[in-house]
Amino acid sequence: MSPRGKGSALRELPILLVSALILSMIVKTFFVQFFYIPSGSMENTLLVNDRVGVNKFGALFSDIKRGEVVVFRDPADWLSVPTNEETGIKKVAKDALVFVGVLPDPAKQYLIKRVIGVGGDRVVCCNASDQIEVNGTPITEPYIYPGDKPSDSEFDVTVPKGFIWVMGDHRGASADSRFHTQDPNKGMVPLDKVTGRALFVIWPLSNLGILEVGKDLSKIPVSG
């Protein structure tokens, strides 16, 4: 390569870097964002330290449906305030990954759960067969953690329009809607807090796969 060619390439490099950064920000803002799983509340569907791809675009233009796994911002102080003990180069690297969307922003706390009820639904636990019922229809939940009951606590809730009722697949280790019925939203998650649908596991490669929607839940007609 001639000196002139090298100079041209060096001049183009900042443009390429800025273009890549802008593209990354557009993808993060409107299309796909990646999150890691910090706890066992969704086992065995999602394991600790799994990385999931979340479809943000679909959540903007279509309704959240029962049975889907969704990521949402903490609706009413469900989580404790995080502490960031990293300093130096590690902090700079992590901040850069947060900025481009590879890691979630720790200042905005997120949770991941499965949607059991949507606006207008009556969700009840449990019937004589130890099943949750949605609008009077019992549901089979093959995704529940082996050995767990659908719920150790009873509830009978009607989900308001504009909200969802969520539960973790590891029912015995998930502080979900059931545990926050005394908060301002009565355990419901406002739709404007939903970031998007978790569609697939991207890491580790051994867990690579698409997240299935709860089939029984998806068959129940939306009330009203």
C-alpha positions as CSV (number, residue, x, y, z in Angstrom):
1,M,0.0,0.0,0.0
2,S,1.3,3.5,-0.9
3,P,1.8,6.2,1.8
4,R,-1.1,8.0,0.2
5,G,-3.3,4.9,0.6
6,K,-2.3,4.5,4.3
7,G,-3.2,8.1,5.0
8,S,-6.5,7.7,3.4
9,A,-7.2,4.6,5.5
10,L,-6.3,6.4,8.7
11,R,-8.6,9.3,7.8
12,E,-11.5,6.8,7.2
13,L,-10.9,4.9,10.5
14,P,-12.7,7.5,12.7
15,I,-15.6,7.6,10.3
16,L,-15.9,3.9,10.4
17,L,-15.7,3.8,14.2
18,V,-18.4,6.5,14.6
19,S,-20.6,4.7,12.0
20,A,-20.3,1.4,13.9
21,L,-21.1,3.2,17.2
22,I,-24.2,4.9,15.7
23,L,-25.3,1.6,14.2
24,S,-24.8,-0.2,17.6
25,M,-26.8,2.5,19.4
26,I,-29.7,2.2,16.9
27,V,-29.8,-1.5,17.3
28,K,-29.7,-1.2,21.1
29,T,-32.4,1.4,21.2
30,F,-34.9,0.0,18.7
31,F,-34.2,-3.6,17.9
32,V,-32.2,-6.0,20.1
33,Q,-30.5,-5.7,23.5
34,F,-28.6,-8.3,25.4
35,F,-29.0,-9.1,29.1
36,Y,-27.4,-11.6,31.4
37,I,-29.3,-13.7,34.0
38,P,-28.0,-12.9,37.5
39,S,-30.3,-15.3,39.5
40,G,-32.0,-18.7,39.5
41,S,-35.6,-17.3,39.4
42,M,-36.1,-18.5,35.8
43,E,-34.4,-22.0,36.1
44,N,-34.4,-24.3,34.2
45,T,-35.6,-22.2,31.3
46,L,-32.7,-19.7,31.9
47,L,-29.6,-20.4,34.0
48,V,-27.4,-18.1,36.0
49,N,-25.0,-16.2,33.7
50,D,-26.9,-17.0,30.5
51,R,-27.0,-14.2,28.0
52,V,-30.3,-13.6,26.3
53,G,-31.3,-11.5,23.2
54,V,-34.3,-9.3,23.8
55,N,-36.5,-8.1,20.9
56,K,-37.4,-4.5,21.7
57,F,-38.9,-3.7,18.3
58,G,-41.7,-6.2,18.7
59,A,-42.7,-4.8,22.1
60,L,-43.1,-1.4,20.5
61,F,-45.6,-2.4,17.8
62,S,-47.5,-5.5,19.1
63,D,-49.1,-6.6,22.3
64,I,-47.2,-8.6,25.0
65,K,-48.8,-12.0,25.2
66,R,-49.3,-14.6,27.9
67,G,-46.6,-17.2,28.0
68,E,-43.8,-14.9,26.7
69,V,-40.7,-14.3,28.7
70,V,-40.1,-10.6,29.1
71,V,-37.5,-8.2,30.4
72,F,-38.8,-5.2,32.3
73,R,-37.5,-2.3,34.4
74,D,-38.0,-2.6,38.1
75,P,-41.6,-1.4,38.5
76,A,-41.7,-0.5,42.2
77,D,-38.4,-1.2,44.0
78,W,-38.6,-5.0,43.7
79,L,-34.8,-5.0,43.7
80,S,-32.2,-3.6,46.1
81,V,-29.9,-0.8,44.8
82,P,-26.9,-2.3,43.0
83,T,-23.3,-1.4,44.0
84,N,-20.5,-1.1,41.5
85,E,-17.2,-1.9,43.1
86,E,-15.2,-2.0,39.8
87,T,-12.6,0.7,39.2
88,G,-9.9,1.5,36.7
89,I,-9.7,-0.2,33.3
90,K,-12.4,-2.8,34.2
91,K,-14.9,0.1,35.0
92,V,-14.0,1.9,31.7
93,A,-14.4,-1.4,29.7
94,K,-17.8,-2.2,31.4
95,D,-19.1,1.4,30.9
96,A,-18.2,1.2,27.2
97,L,-20.0,-2.2,26.9
98,V,-23.1,-0.6,28.6
99,F,-22.9,2.4,26.3
100,V,-23.0,0.3,23.1
101,G,-25.6,-2.1,24.5
102,V,-23.6,-5.3,25.0
103,L,-24.3,-5.0,28.8
104,P,-27.5,-3.6,30.4
105,D,-27.2,-0.3,32.3
106,P,-26.8,-1.1,36.0
107,A,-28.5,2.1,37.0
108,K,-31.7,0.8,35.4
109,Q,-32.5,-2.3,37.2
110,Y,-34.1,-5.1,35.1
111,L,-36.0,-8.3,35.8
112,I,-37.0,-11.2,33.6
113,K,-40.1,-13.3,34.2
114,R,-42.9,-15.1,32.3
115,V,-46.2,-13.4,31.5
116,I,-49.0,-15.3,33.1
117,G,-51.8,-12.7,32.9
118,V,-52.5,-9.7,30.6
119,G,-55.0,-6.9,30.9
120,G,-58.5,-8.1,31.7
121,D,-57.4,-11.6,32.9
122,R,-58.4,-13.2,36.1
123,V,-55.5,-15.3,37.4
124,V,-56.2,-17.7,40.3
125,C,-54.1,-20.2,42.3
126,C,-54.8,-22.9,42.7
127,N,-57.6,-25.3,41.7
128,A,-58.2,-28.8,43.2
129,S,-55.6,-30.2,40.7
130,D,-53.0,-27.7,42.0
131,Q,-53.0,-25.7,38.7
132,I,-53.2,-22.0,38.1
133,E,-56.3,-20.9,36.2
134,V,-56.5,-18.0,33.8
135,N,-60.1,-16.9,33.1
136,G,-61.3,-20.2,34.5
137,T,-59.1,-22.3,32.3
138,P,-56.5,-24.5,34.0
139,I,-53.0,-24.3,32.5
140,T,-50.3,-26.9,32.2
141,E,-46.8,-25.4,32.9
142,P,-44.0,-27.8,31.7
143,Y,-41.4,-25.0,32.1
144,I,-41.8,-24.9,35.9
145,Y,-38.7,-25.9,37.8
146,P,-38.8,-29.7,38.6
147,G,-40.3,-30.3,42.0
148,D,-41.9,-26.8,42.3
149,K,-45.6,-26.2,42.7
150,P,-47.3,-23.6,40.5
151,S,-47.3,-21.5,43.6
152,D,-46.8,-22.0,47.3
153,S,-49.1,-19.0,48.0
154,E,-52.7,-18.6,47.0
155,F,-53.9,-15.6,45.0
156,D,-56.9,-14.4,43.1
157,V,-56.1,-11.3,41.0
158,T,-57.7,-9.4,38.0
159,V,-55.1,-7.7,35.8
160,P,-55.9,-4.1,34.9
161,K,-55.6,-2.9,31.3
162,G,-52.1,-1.7,30.6
163,F,-50.5,-4.2,33.1
164,I,-49.2,-7.8,33.2
165,W,-48.9,-10.4,36.0
166,V,-45.5,-12.1,35.9
167,M,-44.0,-15.2,37.5
168,G,-40.6,-16.8,37.4
169,D,-40.3,-20.4,36.2
170,H,-38.5,-21.4,39.4
171,R,-41.5,-20.7,41.5
172,G,-39.8,-21.5,44.8
173,A,-37.0,-19.0,44.1
174,S,-38.8,-16.1,42.4
175,A,-39.9,-12.9,44.1
176,D,-42.4,-12.1,41.4
177,S,-45.8,-10.5,41.2
178,R,-47.1,-12.7,44.0
179,F,-44.7,-11.1,46.5
180,H,-45.4,-7.5,45.7
181,T,-49.2,-7.2,46.0
182,Q,-48.7,-4.5,48.6
183,D,-46.8,-2.1,46.2
184,P,-48.6,0.7,44.4
185,N,-49.2,-1.5,41.3
186,K,-50.4,-4.5,43.5
187,G,-47.7,-6.7,42.0
188,M,-48.6,-5.9,38.4
189,V,-46.0,-4.6,35.9
190,P,-47.0,-1.6,33.8
191,L,-46.5,-2.2,30.1
192,D,-44.5,1.0,29.7
193,K,-41.9,-0.7,32.0
194,V,-41.5,-3.7,29.6
195,T,-38.2,-3.5,27.6
196,G,-39.0,-6.4,25.3
197,R,-39.5,-10.1,24.7
198,A,-36.6,-12.5,25.5
199,L,-36.3,-14.6,22.4
200,F,-33.1,-16.6,22.5
201,V,-30.1,-17.6,24.6
202,I,-26.9,-16.5,22.9
203,W,-24.3,-17.6,25.5
204,P,-22.9,-20.0,26.7
205,L,-23.0,-21.9,23.4
206,S,-24.0,-25.1,25.3
207,N,-27.3,-23.3,26.2
208,L,-27.9,-21.8,22.8
209,G,-31.6,-21.9,21.8
210,I,-34.9,-20.2,21.3
211,L,-37.1,-19.6,24.3
212,E,-40.5,-21.2,23.9
213,V,-43.8,-19.5,24.7
214,G,-46.1,-21.3,27.2
215,K,-48.5,-23.1,24.9
216,D,-51.5,-23.4,27.2
217,L,-51.3,-19.8,28.1
218,S,-51.1,-18.6,24.5
219,K,-54.3,-20.5,23.6
220,I,-56.5,-18.7,26.1
221,P,-58.5,-15.9,24.4
222,V,-57.8,-12.4,25.7
223,S,-60.7,-11.3,28.0
224,G,-62.8,-8.4,26.8
